[in-house]
């Protein structure tokens, strides 16, 4: 009973407990440190699994809610809860967090203890972002996440690691400051209207009297913070440097989870809290235009890359452009497709970074021209690489297809031109991924250094197999994923476009009740 009532806190603090335990282990005991970190990562995944089975998709409220007074003088609470959107992102975080730790077993030899401590603290910070129902708590976790990522890049990164780490930190910090100004504006406006200080996300999402011009300015403040994190064009320039210089596990987490914090911010805050701004034609045109530019630009620049890792990094700009395009289609297909595609991107791009890391460990180069014919000496590697590449380009039966297809449906519903540009991005994506695969896996082995490469070990295969299973699951049977998203997506669409469902003869979903509302079903466990 205690576990079920505090499951989110357990999921959140287990990585921190693992990090604290690591601090007390002797730094010379590298294998013990690795085993402890992997056990902590796997335990984090295991304790998050009950969320999947206990979650009630028919309940549109936040579930597994925990709330305790934290800083009463400013109205800040320790408040956690998840809906269908958060659930998928929490599971993505626990899965990729464990796989990233597992993939680091032989890759990290220096300062092993500190490395795994930062990895576990980073996982806790990301989980806190997706679980928080208090804006102050959310911001704390948002900022906490910066520190371990900065050190992961700056200490264990490549030759230009300090430049990449500082650039990542400064970009994100600027966005965070502007986001904080937007949060405080909402906070003080709500106090002026109600006489109460509250950072409650549900309460702030239900405000109805915020003037449209205020909403636009707050939206723009949020936009900078979230667009940098996504990253959207033209705020993307920190991403290739951070990816190329980060260790493999850092790239997996950065692409797989961290970037989703930006798109999550748009879905969780920008749309429901600032509905008039979100549906303003100027804002919609602006966001869709940047999304389309990102889709095409990211794909074209990927085609020009000679560095394997940088190609995958720029592909993220293109893939996340699809996600923001779906969000600002402002309809159920666009929103649900966007969230599914965020999960898909974490699976496929996380897998591709693992693929790059595995070959880098063997050859210590990422230059595409250094490789050819690898399928003859590494058939298992080539097979898993093919599945991840096909997943990323959107081959039917794999996860990427369903996300992109539903986003294009949502985009076409609003404007066929949006869908046409999106489809062009898919074609370009197939071009650079198929070229990369053909160049590295097929042909003859021209470089003698590649002739004696060893295929993947059992541990290395196990870092990729869960992602392969997840990719086929979403590609072949996506219904469970769309089911958990249905209610929260309906509520967001109804909030931003109150006439959307009425115009189609569909009953409108009821708004969410605040966490303090009596009888709120969000207070109950979602079994």
C-alpha positions as CSV (number, residue, x, y, z in Angstrom):
1,X,0.0,0.0,0.0
2,X,2.8,2.4,0.9
3,X,4.6,1.7,-2.4
4,X,1.5,2.2,-4.5
5,X,0.7,5.5,-2.8
6,X,4.3,6.8,-3.2
7,X,5.4,5.1,-6.4
8,X,6.4,8.3,-8.1
9,X,8.6,9.3,-5.3
10,X,10.3,5.9,-5.3
11,X,10.8,6.1,-9.1
12,X,12.2,9.7,-8.7
13,X,14.5,9.1,-5.8
14,X,15.9,5.6,-6.6
15,X,18.5,7.0,-9.0
16,X,19.5,9.6,-6.4
17,X,19.8,6.8,-3.8
18,X,22.0,4.9,-6.2
19,X,24.2,8.0,-6.8
20,X,24.6,8.5,-3.0
21,X,25.6,4.8,-2.6
22,X,28.2,5.1,-5.3
23,X,29.8,8.0,-3.4
24,X,30.7,5.7,-0.5
25,X,32.4,3.1,-2.8
26,X,36.2,3.2,-3.2
27,X,37.0,4.7,-6.6
28,X,39.5,1.9,-7.2
29,X,36.7,-0.7,-7.3
30,X,35.6,0.0,-10.8
31,X,33.7,-3.2,-11.4
32,X,31.8,-2.8,-8.2
33,X,30.9,0.7,-9.2
34,X,29.7,-0.4,-12.6
35,X,27.7,-3.2,-11.1
36,X,26.1,-0.9,-8.5
37,X,25.2,1.7,-11.2
38,X,23.7,-0.9,-13.5
39,X,21.7,-2.4,-10.7
40,X,20.4,1.1,-9.7
41,X,19.5,1.8,-13.3
42,X,17.7,-1.5,-13.8
43,X,15.9,-1.1,-10.5
44,X,14.7,2.3,-11.6
45,X,13.2,0.7,-14.7
46,X,11.6,-2.2,-12.6
47,X,9.9,0.1,-10.1
48,X,8.5,2.2,-12.9
49,X,6.8,-0.8,-14.6
50,X,3.8,-0.9,-12.2
51,X,2.9,2.6,-13.5
52,X,2.1,0.9,-16.9
53,X,-0.2,-1.7,-15.4
54,X,-1.9,0.5,-12.8
55,X,-2.5,3.5,-15.1
56,X,-6.2,4.0,-15.9
57,X,-6.4,5.3,-19.4
58,X,-10.1,6.1,-19.0
59,X,-9.3,8.6,-16.2
60,X,-8.4,11.9,-17.8
61,X,-7.0,13.4,-14.5
62,X,-3.4,13.2,-13.2
63,X,-2.8,9.9,-11.4
64,X,-0.6,8.6,-8.6
65,X,-0.7,12.2,-7.2
66,X,1.5,13.0,-4.2
67,X,1.4,16.3,-2.6
68,X,3.1,17.8,0.5
69,X,3.7,21.4,1.6
70,X,7.3,22.4,0.7
71,X,7.8,26.2,0.9
72,X,4.4,27.5,2.1
73,X,5.5,31.1,2.2
74,X,5.6,31.2,-1.6
75,X,3.0,28.5,-2.2
76,X,5.4,25.9,-3.5
77,X,4.6,22.3,-2.9
78,X,6.2,18.9,-3.5
79,X,3.6,17.7,-6.0
80,X,4.0,14.8,-8.4
81,X,1.6,13.2,-10.8
82,X,1.4,11.8,-14.3
83,X,-1.1,11.6,-17.1
84,X,-0.7,9.6,-20.3
85,X,1.7,12.1,-21.8
86,X,4.0,11.9,-18.7
87,X,3.7,8.2,-18.4
88,X,5.2,7.5,-21.8
89,X,8.1,10.0,-21.2
90,X,8.8,8.6,-17.7
91,X,9.0,5.1,-19.2
92,X,11.3,6.3,-22.0
93,X,13.5,7.9,-19.3
94,X,13.9,4.8,-17.2
95,X,14.5,2.5,-20.2
96,X,17.1,4.7,-21.9
97,X,18.6,5.7,-18.6
98,X,19.4,2.0,-17.8
99,X,20.6,1.2,-21.4
100,X,22.9,4.3,-21.4
101,X,24.4,3.1,-18.1
102,X,24.8,-0.4,-19.4
103,X,26.4,0.8,-22.6
104,X,29.1,2.6,-20.6
105,X,30.7,-0.5,-19.1
106,X,33.8,-0.6,-21.3
107,X,33.6,3.0,-22.7
108,X,34.4,4.8,-19.5
109,X,37.8,4.1,-17.8
110,X,38.6,7.4,-16.1
111,X,36.8,8.8,-13.1
112,X,34.3,6.0,-13.3
113,X,32.6,6.7,-10.0
114,X,31.9,10.4,-10.8
115,X,30.6,9.4,-14.2
116,X,28.0,7.1,-12.9
117,X,27.0,9.5,-10.1
118,X,26.3,12.2,-12.7
119,X,24.4,9.7,-14.9
120,X,22.0,8.8,-12.1
121,X,21.5,12.4,-10.9
122,X,20.7,13.3,-14.5
123,X,18.1,10.6,-14.7
124,X,16.5,11.8,-11.5
125,X,16.4,15.4,-12.8
126,X,14.7,14.3,-16.0
127,X,12.1,12.2,-14.2
128,X,11.3,15.2,-11.9
129,X,10.6,17.4,-15.0
130,X,8.1,14.9,-16.3
131,X,6.4,14.2,-13.0
132,X,6.2,17.7,-11.4
133,X,2.8,19.2,-10.8
134,X,4.2,22.3,-9.2
135,X,5.9,24.9,-11.4
136,X,8.5,25.8,-8.8
137,X,9.5,22.1,-8.4
138,X,9.5,21.7,-12.2
139,X,11.9,24.6,-12.5
140,X,14.2,23.2,-9.9
141,X,14.4,19.8,-11.7
142,X,14.8,21.7,-15.0
143,X,17.9,23.4,-13.7
144,X,19.3,20.4,-11.7
145,X,19.4,18.5,-15.0
146,X,21.9,21.1,-16.5
147,X,24.7,20.4,-14.0
148,X,25.3,16.7,-14.6
149,X,25.0,17.1,-18.3
150,X,27.5,19.9,-18.3
151,X,30.1,17.7,-16.5
152,X,29.3,14.6,-18.6
153,X,30.2,16.6,-21.7
154,X,33.0,18.6,-20.1
155,X,34.9,15.8,-18.4
156,X,34.3,12.7,-20.6
157,X,33.7,14.4,-23.9
158,X,35.9,14.7,-27.0
159,X,38.7,17.1,-27.9
160,X,36.4,20.2,-27.9
161,X,34.5,19.1,-24.9
162,X,34.9,22.3,-22.8
163,X,33.6,24.5,-25.7
164,X,30.6,22.2,-26.3
165,X,29.8,22.0,-22.5
166,X,29.9,25.7,-22.0
167,X,27.9,26.4,-25.2
168,X,25.2,23.9,-24.0
169,X,25.1,25.4,-20.5
170,X,24.9,29.0,-21.7
171,X,22.2,28.3,-24.3
172,X,20.1,26.4,-21.9
173,X,20.6,28.9,-19.1
174,X,19.5,31.9,-21.2
175,X,16.3,29.9,-22.1
176,X,15.8,29.0,-18.5
177,X,15.9,32.6,-17.3
178,X,13.3,33.7,-19.8
179,X,11.1,30.8,-18.9
180,X,11.4,31.8,-15.3
181,X,10.2,35.3,-16.1
182,X,7.1,33.7,-17.8
183,X,6.5,31.5,-14.8
184,X,6.7,34.4,-12.4
185,X,4.3,36.5,-14.5
186,X,1.7,33.7,-14.4
187,X,2.4,33.2,-10.6
188,X,1.8,36.9,-9.8
189,X,-1.1,37.3,-12.1
190,X,-2.9,34.4,-10.5
191,X,-2.2,35.9,-7.1
192,X,-3.7,39.2,-8.2
193,X,-6.8,37.4,-9.3
194,X,-7.3,34.9,-6.5
195,X,-5.3,36.4,-3.6
196,X,-3.4,33.1,-3.3
197,X,0.2,32.3,-4.1
198,X,0.3,29.1,-6.1
199,X,2.6,27.3,-8.5
200,X,0.1,24.5,-9.0
201,X,0.3,23.6,-12.7
202,X,-3.3,22.4,-12.9
203,X,-4.6,25.6,-11.4
204,X,-2.5,27.8,-13.6
205,X,-3.6,25.7,-16.7
206,X,-7.2,26.5,-15.9
207,X,-6.9,30.3,-15.6
208,X,-9.5,32.0,-17.8
209,X,-8.9,35.8,-17.4
210,X,-5.3,36.3,-18.6
211,X,-5.4,39.0,-21.3
212,X,-4.4,37.9,-24.8
213,X,-1.4,40.3,-25.0
214,X,0.0,39.0,-21.7
215,X,-0.4,35.5,-23.0
216,X,1.6,36.3,-26.2
217,X,4.5,37.8,-24.2
218,X,4.6,34.9,-21.8
219,X,4.3,32.4,-24.7
220,X,7.4,34.0,-26.3
221,X,9.3,33.8,-23.0
222,X,8.4,30.1,-22.8
223,X,9.1,29.6,-26.5
224,X,12.8,30.6,-26.1
225,X,13.3,28.3,-23.2
226,X,11.6,25.3,-24.8
227,X,12.8,26.0,-28.4
228,X,16.4,25.9,-27.3
229,X,15.8,22.6,-25.5
230,X,14.0,20.9,-28.5
231,X,16.1,22.4,-30.3
232,X,14.1,24.3,-33.0
233,X,15.7,26.2,-35.8
234,X,17.5,28.6,-35.4
235,X,18.3,27.7,-31.7
236,X,19.8,24.4,-32.7
237,X,23.5,25.3,-33.0
238,X,24.5,24.0,-29.6
239,X,23.2,20.5,-30.4
240,X,25.8,19.2,-33.0
241,X,28.7,20.3,-30.8
242,X,27.2,18.8,-27.7
243,X,26.4,15.5,-29.4
244,X,29.7,15.1,-31.1
245,X,31.7,15.8,-28.0
246,X,29.6,14.0,-25.5
247,X,30.3,10.4,-24.5
248,X,28.0,7.8,-26.2
249,X,25.7,7.5,-23.1
250,X,25.5,11.3,-22.9
251,X,24.4,11.5,-26.5
252,X,21.8,8.7,-25.9
253,X,20.3,10.6,-23.0
254,X,20.6,14.0,-24.7
255,X,18.8,12.9,-27.9
256,X,16.6,10.3,-26.3
257,X,15.2,12.2,-23.3
258,X,16.6,15.7,-22.8
259,X,15.3,17.1,-26.1
260,X,11.8,15.9,-25.2
261,X,11.8,18.3,-22.3
262,X,11.3,21.1,-24.8
263,X,8.4,19.5,-26.7
264,X,6.9,18.4,-23.3
265,X,7.0,22.1,-22.2
266,X,5.0,23.2,-25.2
267,X,2.4,20.5,-24.7
268,X,2.2,20.8,-20.9
269,X,2.5,24.6,-20.4
270,X,2.4,26.7,-23.6
271,X,-0.8,25.2,-25.0
272,X,-3.1,24.8,-21.9
273,X,-1.8,27.8,-19.9
274,X,-1.8,30.2,-22.8
275,X,-4.6,29.0,-25.1
276,X,-5.3,32.4,-26.8
277,X,-1.7,32.9,-27.7
278,X,-1.3,29.2,-28.8
279,X,-4.2,29.6,-31.3
280,X,-3.2,33.1,-32.5
281,X,-2.7,32.8,-36.3
282,X,0.5,34.7,-36.0
283,X,1.9,32.4,-33.4
284,X,0.7,29.2,-35.3
285,X,2.3,30.5,-38.6
286,X,5.5,31.3,-36.8
287,X,5.8,28.0,-35.0
288,X,4.8,25.9,-38.1
289,X,7.2,27.8,-40.3
290,X,10.1,27.2,-37.9
291,X,9.1,23.5,-37.7
292,X,9.1,23.1,-41.5
293,X,12.4,24.9,-41.8
294,X,13.9,22.6,-39.2
295,X,12.5,19.5,-40.9
296,X,14.0,20.4,-44.3
297,X,17.2,22.1,-43.0
298,X,18.1,19.3,-40.6
299,X,17.7,16.7,-43.4
300,X,19.7,18.6,-45.9
301,X,22.6,19.3,-43.5
302,X,22.5,15.6,-42.5
303,X,23.1,14.7,-46.2
304,X,26.3,16.8,-46.1
305,X,27.9,15.3,-43.1
306,X,31.1,13.3,-43.1
307,X,31.0,12.5,-39.3
308,X,28.7,9.6,-38.4
309,X,27.7,11.2,-35.1
310,X,27.1,14.6,-36.5
311,X,24.8,13.2,-39.1
312,X,22.6,11.6,-36.4
313,X,22.7,14.8,-34.4
314,X,21.4,16.9,-37.3
315,X,18.8,14.3,-38.0
316,X,17.4,15.1,-34.6
317,X,16.7,18.7,-35.7
318,X,14.6,17.3,-38.6
319,X,12.8,14.7,-36.5
320,X,11.9,17.1,-33.7
321,X,10.6,19.5,-36.3
322,X,8.0,16.9,-37.0
323,X,7.1,16.9,-33.3
324,X,6.6,20.7,-33.1
325,X,4.7,20.6,-36.4
326,X,2.3,18.1,-34.9
327,X,1.9,20.1,-31.7
328,X,1.0,23.3,-33.5
329,X,-1.5,21.7,-35.8
330,X,-3.6,22.0,-32.6
331,X,-5.7,18.9,-33.3
332,X,-5.9,15.4,-31.8
333,X,-4.0,13.7,-34.6
334,X,-1.2,16.2,-34.6
335,X,-0.8,16.3,-30.8
336,X,-1.0,12.5,-30.3
337,X,1.2,11.8,-33.3
338,X,3.7,14.4,-31.9
339,X,3.9,12.7,-28.5
340,X,4.3,9.2,-30.1
341,X,7.0,10.6,-32.4
342,X,8.8,11.9,-29.4
343,X,9.0,8.4,-28.0
344,X,9.9,7.1,-31.4
345,X,12.8,9.6,-31.7
346,X,14.1,8.5,-28.3
347,X,14.0,4.9,-29.4
348,X,15.5,5.2,-32.9
349,X,18.0,8.1,-32.4
350,X,19.0,6.7,-29.0
351,X,19.7,3.4,-30.8
352,X,21.6,5.1,-33.6
353,X,23.9,6.8,-31.1
354,X,24.5,3.5,-29.4
355,X,25.4,2.1,-32.9
356,X,27.9,4.9,-33.5
357,X,29.4,4.4,-30.0
358,X,29.9,0.7,-30.5
359,X,32.0,1.3,-33.7
360,X,33.8,4.2,-32.1
361,X,34.9,2.0,-29.2
362,X,36.5,-0.4,-31.8
363,X,38.0,2.1,-34.2
364,X,38.2,5.5,-32.4
365,X,37.0,7.4,-35.4
366,X,33.6,8.5,-36.6
367,X,34.6,9.5,-40.2
368,X,32.1,7.8,-42.5
369,X,34.8,7.5,-45.2
370,X,36.8,5.2,-42.9
371,X,34.2,2.4,-43.2
372,X,32.8,0.1,-45.8
373,X,31.7,-3.5,-46.0
374,X,31.2,-3.9,-42.2
375,X,28.3,-6.3,-42.7
376,X,30.8,-9.0,-43.7
377,X,32.7,-8.9,-40.4
378,X,29.9,-7.6,-38.1
379,X,26.7,-9.2,-39.3
380,X,24.8,-8.8,-36.0
381,X,25.9,-5.2,-35.8
382,X,24.7,-4.6,-39.4
383,X,21.4,-6.2,-38.7
384,X,20.7,-4.1,-35.6
385,X,21.9,-0.9,-37.4
386,X,19.5,-1.7,-40.2
387,X,16.5,-2.0,-37.9
388,X,17.4,1.3,-36.1
389,X,17.9,3.1,-39.4
390,X,14.6,1.8,-40.8
391,X,12.9,2.8,-37.6
392,X,14.3,6.4,-37.9
393,X,13.3,6.8,-41.6
394,X,9.8,5.6,-40.9
395,X,9.5,2.2,-42.6
396,X,6.1,0.6,-42.1
397,X,5.9,-2.1,-39.3
398,X,8.4,0.0,-37.3
399,X,7.7,2.8,-34.9
400,X,8.7,5.8,-37.0
401,X,6.1,5.2,-39.6
402,X,3.0,5.5,-37.3
403,X,4.2,8.7,-35.6
404,X,5.0,10.5,-38.8
405,X,1.8,9.3,-40.5
406,X,-0.5,10.6,-37.8
407,X,1.4,13.9,-37.6
408,X,0.9,14.3,-41.4
409,X,-2.8,13.5,-40.9
410,X,-3.0,16.3,-38.3
411,X,-1.0,18.7,-40.5
412,X,-3.1,17.9,-43.6
413,X,-6.3,18.6,-41.6
414,X,-5.2,22.2,-41.1
415,X,-3.2,22.9,-44.3
416,X,-2.1,20.5,-47.1
417,X,1.1,22.6,-47.6
418,X,2.3,21.7,-44.1
419,X,1.8,18.0,-44.9
420,X,3.6,18.4,-48.2
421,X,6.7,19.9,-46.6
422,X,6.6,17.2,-43.9
423,X,6.4,14.5,-46.6
424,X,9.4,16.0,-48.3
425,X,11.3,15.8,-45.0
426,X,10.6,12.1,-44.8
427,X,12.0,11.5,-48.3
428,X,15.1,13.4,-47.4
429,X,15.5,11.5,-44.2
430,X,15.4,8.2,-46.2
431,X,18.1,9.6,-48.5
432,X,20.7,10.3,-45.8
433,X,20.0,7.2,-43.7
434,X,20.1,4.8,-46.7
435,X,23.3,6.5,-48.0
436,X,24.9,6.1,-44.6
437,X,23.9,2.5,-44.3
438,X,25.0,1.6,-47.9
439,X,28.3,3.5,-47.5
440,X,29.3,1.8,-44.2
441,X,27.8,-1.7,-44.3
442,X,28.0,-2.7,-48.0
443,X,30.8,-3.0,-50.5
444,X,34.3,-4.3,-49.9
445,X,36.4,-3.6,-46.9
446,X,38.9,-1.0,-48.2
447,X,40.5,-0.1,-44.8
448,X,42.6,-3.0,-43.5
449,X,41.9,-1.8,-39.9
450,X,38.3,-2.9,-40.4
451,X,39.0,-6.5,-41.4
452,X,39.5,-7.8,-37.8
453,X,36.7,-5.9,-36.1
454,X,34.8,-8.1,-33.6
455,X,31.1,-8.4,-33.8
456,X,28.9,-7.3,-30.8
457,X,29.2,-9.0,-27.4
458,X,26.2,-10.2,-25.5
459,X,26.1,-7.1,-23.3
460,X,26.3,-4.9,-26.4
461,X,23.4,-6.7,-28.1
462,X,21.4,-6.4,-24.9
463,X,21.7,-2.6,-25.0
464,X,20.0,-2.6,-28.4
465,X,17.5,-5.4,-28.2
466,X,15.0,-3.6,-25.9
467,X,14.9,-0.7,-28.4
468,X,14.3,-3.1,-31.3
469,X,11.4,-4.8,-29.4
470,X,9.9,-1.4,-28.6
471,X,10.3,-0.2,-32.2
472,X,8.4,-3.2,-33.5
473,X,5.8,-3.0,-30.8
474,X,4.8,0.6,-31.6
475,X,5.0,-0.2,-35.3
476,X,2.8,-3.3,-35.3
477,X,0.4,-2.5,-32.4
478,X,0.4,1.2,-31.4
479,X,-3.1,1.1,-29.9
480,X,-2.0,1.0,-26.2
481,X,0.1,4.1,-26.7
482,X,-2.6,6.1,-28.4
483,X,-5.1,4.9,-25.8
484,X,-3.2,6.4,-22.9
485,X,-2.8,9.7,-24.8
486,X,-6.5,10.0,-25.8
487,X,-7.9,11.8,-22.7
488,X,-5.0,14.3,-22.0
489,X,-4.8,15.2,-25.7
490,X,-8.6,15.8,-25.8
491,X,-8.4,18.1,-22.9
492,X,-5.5,20.1,-24.4
493,X,-7.3,20.5,-27.7
494,X,-10.5,21.5,-26.0
495,X,-8.6,24.1,-23.9
496,X,-6.9,25.6,-27.0
497,X,-9.8,25.3,-29.5
498,X,-13.1,25.2,-27.5
499,X,-15.1,24.8,-30.7
500,X,-13.1,22.0,-32.2
501,X,-15.2,19.1,-30.8
502,X,-18.5,20.9,-31.0
503,X,-18.0,21.6,-34.7
504,X,-17.6,17.9,-35.2
505,X,-20.5,16.8,-33.0
506,X,-18.2,15.2,-30.4
507,X,-18.9,15.7,-26.7
508,X,-16.2,18.0,-25.2
509,X,-14.1,16.6,-22.4
510,X,-14.4,18.3,-18.9
511,X,-11.6,20.5,-17.7
512,X,-9.2,19.1,-15.2
513,X,-9.8,20.0,-11.5
514,X,-7.1,21.6,-9.5
515,X,-5.1,19.4,-7.1
516,X,-6.8,21.0,-4.2
517,X,-10.4,20.5,-5.4
518,X,-12.5,18.2,-3.2
519,X,-13.2,14.8,-4.6
520,X,-10.7,15.2,-7.4
521,X,-10.1,11.7,-8.8
522,X,-6.5,12.7,-9.4
523,X,-6.0,12.1,-5.7
524,X,-6.5,8.4,-6.1
525,X,-4.1,5.8,-7.4
526,X,-4.7,4.9,-11.0
527,X,-5.5,1.2,-10.7
